[in-house]
């Protein structure tokens, strides 16, 4: 019989014992990338001339690469936490600390994947459109 | 002085072993627990019934009220369809038609779709979680009464021919210049309801995070709870920009501050941004919780666990985020730069991915299960068919050139009705059929249900499918009539016929819903064979929610834990009694749902109704530019709320610990992040900070959008006063923190002195902020106007902060707050953390930004 004051789970899986926030890191980077791209475009198109547009596009390109790298890194961490290769478990539906840990990894990984696609989508206009008009 | 003992923590065995759970509960013990709980949770009778705050009562009233508002808005739609049936009809005149379409949209969105989500969640979320009630029952009740008063006020304007008529998104300058009180009714009436929505969101988030039963870790909580979390979070970030917009809009209408008037530096586009930053996420705010109902029905129908639980969580969270990157697709024709339009077009296409994933997960579950086509499933099937059609036109509309082509035509009307009927109305009706045995303890008729479904489904398609064509042929939305030569007449006639078929379907549904069902007798407890906790309910009804709060180890406890039901009924699990006849529920940790403490929940009260009436007065009087009674009402509302908090929340308990059952002893008081109040404050502040950020966004928006911002030679705020305001606000914050620390160390006198000085510093900050902008004329140009608006925002929040500090001081003096029982002070300090940041940002914008920008 274990006592409620045993912090066994918290030690084993300390990584996310404190919060749910980690799974939203991917989407948060997507949101940041989106806001920065939109804000920078609004500023450049309102305040700077046409000559600044290539700089803007370059900037969005660099920002996109950064965002993708970060999301990739979070995704990789989440993938390890999901630990699919070791135990081939997809559902993680038991009421145990291990399944909770792997579930959050799974969800985080999927959210990183969707954020990655989202960032690529949002960057495409800057790749194809060359003017503010 | 020595540091006093800290609060106790939970002690005893956990998790319970099978042996402990197998031990029988004696007859006498069962009887005693049941009687105590029945006494504690007794629903008030007779005319006192309206004082009930229990989630089952408030949830039912909320649902029925939202349904009634929906029917009224539906009747408006029918009247409009009559007017449009033939060319050159004179059934309604243009003015009344404008009022009707404005009110139809506003009521369906603000009085039906969003409140219905909150109503259903208040009604069923605690049952999914095996909880006794929501963490803040009186807050739900207060929200409900606000909703009822506000809704009747807004809809009532139609009876006096005084309704708003500028369309449900109230675009300026049309709406700012509109004569009469219509737009004021819209702005103030709906702001009032938005406040209630945010209150419900706070309640639901805390409920899903902290009120789960022991053992229900995040990976096994019902999908509905995941959706509630996501949608609650979205409300916190979507509604505040609209409230900020309403604030600016009403300042323009009442005091002529030119935020949206281009002749004095304003910009109508700012309203469009603020409205649609709310408006597009709002579509998902109504869609996600409805599809969450589908996520509960589908596994039951297929009699197997959902396929791809993690994928659905991804879909809910992903949609929640991406939906905030879509708002400009309502503004493709406003002349923004092409690249900007491209971003929103791309994000609008991307959101289809997570939205589609959940639909595939449902289809997969149905494919691998053994499906029995019940009525709820029929409505879900109809929902998926209609929603997918609406989603496909959505993909078309996300493409800028096509959007330009059909902008403001009936194509849009068709698209939005497909998404909302498929994404909201059908799943909600499915939910009514599915949960009816749970909340009414009766069953709805199979035969009438089939009639209702086929009438509404076919009627809907007859109404809205032709509208795609009507729109492509060029019929603009919101016209009250059209000439015969246009060639749209026959299509409109078909749509009108269809609308009446839909109405007939609703009549059948309503009859079935409301007819007396006395003859039906007692229904089975779990008629659909569901696996989730809501069908552990008591038949006949008991008001206690759960006889005992179970220990859960599975996503479908009724399927996987065969002895669970008997143990719950016997009171084998947690909180099986109520020795002090107090209402209580169990609070658990966020991730792993370990029991943390026992939370006392509030019971029936008149004070919530009074508070709602006075709050209503504070919003409704200004509509008619009557300010003195409004201020008096606001003051009384504050008094009522303070009284309610003082008398019934966070009182130091008689005993520190309580036997919670199964050998577990839990604390009866919590402070700081352990307590639900702290979470409520933190979540509310997140929403408040979003609204503040929206006003600050306005400042910088003007700077990018207008060459004359700030105008040349404009007077700026007085730098010295700005600096004083910043320093005084920081001092007020520091004193509050000092009070918390010294109080916790047992230095009560020191804490009281700090709490006495802190409001003085806060007051000084407010006066200094006012003095800084006093000489500027807010009606002359948008630059001084937005500075004044920021000042007003700051002063109002400082005022709230002062009240809180005074409340803590009084608590300390009158023994409600002690060094150990300091929940209020911790919550107030949290408020002041946010307050300090807001004050610094405001003073930076007032004092520094003019220098940077010019």
Boltz contact constraints between the chains, C-beta under 6 A:
constraints:
  - contact:
      token1: [A, 1]
      token2: [B, 13]
      max_distance: 6.0
  - contact:
      token1: [A, 1]
      token2: [B, 17]
      max_distance: 6.0
  - contact:
      token1: [A, 4]
      token2: [B, 10]
      max_distance: 6.0
  - contact:
      token1: [A, 4]
      token2: [B, 12]
      max_distance: 6.0
  - contact:
      token1: [A, 4]
      token2: [B, 14]
      max_distance: 6.0
  - contact:
      token1: [A, 27]
      token2: [B, 321]
      max_distance: 6.0
  - contact:
      token1: [A, 31]
      token2: [B, 321]
      max_distance: 6.0
  - contact:
      token1: [A, 34]
      token2: [B, 325]
      max_distance: 6.0
  - contact:
      token1: [A, 37]
      token2: [B, 343]
      max_distance: 6.0
  - contact:
      token1: [A, 38]
      token2: [B, 343]
      max_distance: 6.0
  - contact:
      token1: [A, 41]
      token2: [B, 339]
      max_distance: 6.0
  - contact:
      token1: [A, 41]
      token2: [B, 340]
      max_distance: 6.0
  - contact:
      token1: [A, 42]
      token2: [B, 704]
      max_distance: 6.0
  - contact:
      token1: [A, 43]
      token2: [B, 704]
      max_distance: 6.0
  - contact:
      token1: [A, 45]
      token2: [B, 337]
      max_distance: 6.0
  - contact:
      token1: [A, 46]
      token2: [B, 704]
      max_distance: 6.0
  - contact:
      token1: [A, 92]
      token2: [B, 219]
      max_distance: 6.0
  - contact:
      token1: [A, 93]
      token2: [B, 555]
      max_distance: 6.0
  - contact:
      token1: [A, 95]
      token2: [B, 215]
      max_distance: 6.0
  - contact:
      token1: [A, 95]
      token2: [B, 217]
      max_distance: 6.0
  - contact:
      token1: [A, 95]
      token2: [B, 220]
      max_distance: 6.0
  - contact:
      token1: [A, 95]
      token2: [B, 553]
      max_distance: 6.0
  - contact:
      token1: [A, 99]
      token2: [B, 219]
      max_distance: 6.0
  - contact:
      token1: [A, 100]
      token2: [B, 217]
      max_distance: 6.0
  - contact:
      token1: [A, 100]
      token2: [B, 219]
      max_distance: 6.0
  - contact:
      token1: [A, 103]
      token2: [B, 219]
      max_distance: 6.0
  - contact:
      token1: [A, 106]
      token2: [B, 310]
      max_distance: 6.0
  - contact:
      token1: [A, 107]
      token2: [B, 310]
      max_distance: 6.0
  - contact:
      token1: [A, 107]
      token2: [B, 313]
      max_distance: 6.0
  - contact:
      token1: [A, 107]
      token2: [B, 314]
      max_distance: 6.0
  - contact:
      token1: [A, 110]
      token2: [B, 314]
      max_distance: 6.0
  - contact:
      token1: [A, 111]
      token2: [B, 314]
      max_distance: 6.0
  - contact:
      token1: [A, 111]
      token2: [B, 317]
      max_distance: 6.0
  - contact:
      token1: [A, 111]
      token2: [B, 318]
      max_distance: 6.0
  - contact:
      token1: [A, 114]
      token2: [B, 318]
      max_distance: 6.0
  - contact:
      token1: [A, 114]
      token2: [B, 354]
      max_distance: 6.0
  - contact:
      token1: [A, 118]
      token2: [B, 350]
      max_distance: 6.0
  - contact:
      token1: [A, 121]
      token2: [B, 346]
      max_distance: 6.0
  - contact:
      token1: [A, 121]
      token2: [B, 350]
      max_distance: 6.0
  - contact:
      token1: [A, 122]
      token2: [B, 343]
      max_distance: 6.0
  - contact:
      token1: [A, 122]
      token2: [B, 346]
      max_distance: 6.0
  - contact:
      token1: [A, 122]
      token2: [B, 347]
      max_distance: 6.0
  - contact:
      token1: [A, 124]
      token2: [B, 346]
      max_distance: 6.0
  - contact:
      token1: [A, 125]
      token2: [B, 339]
      max_distance: 6.0
  - contact:
      token1: [A, 125]
      token2: [B, 342]
      max_distance: 6.0
  - contact:
      token1: [A, 125]
      token2: [B, 343]
      max_distance: 6.0
  - contact:
      token1: [A, 125]
      token2: [B, 346]
      max_distance: 6.0
  - contact:
      token1: [A, 129]
      token2: [B, 338]
      max_distance: 6.0
  - contact:
      token1: [A, 129]
      token2: [B, 339]
      max_distance: 6.0
  - contact:
      token1: [A, 129]
      token2: [B, 342]
      max_distance: 6.0
  - contact:
      token1: [A, 132]
      token2: [B, 337]
      max_distance: 6.0
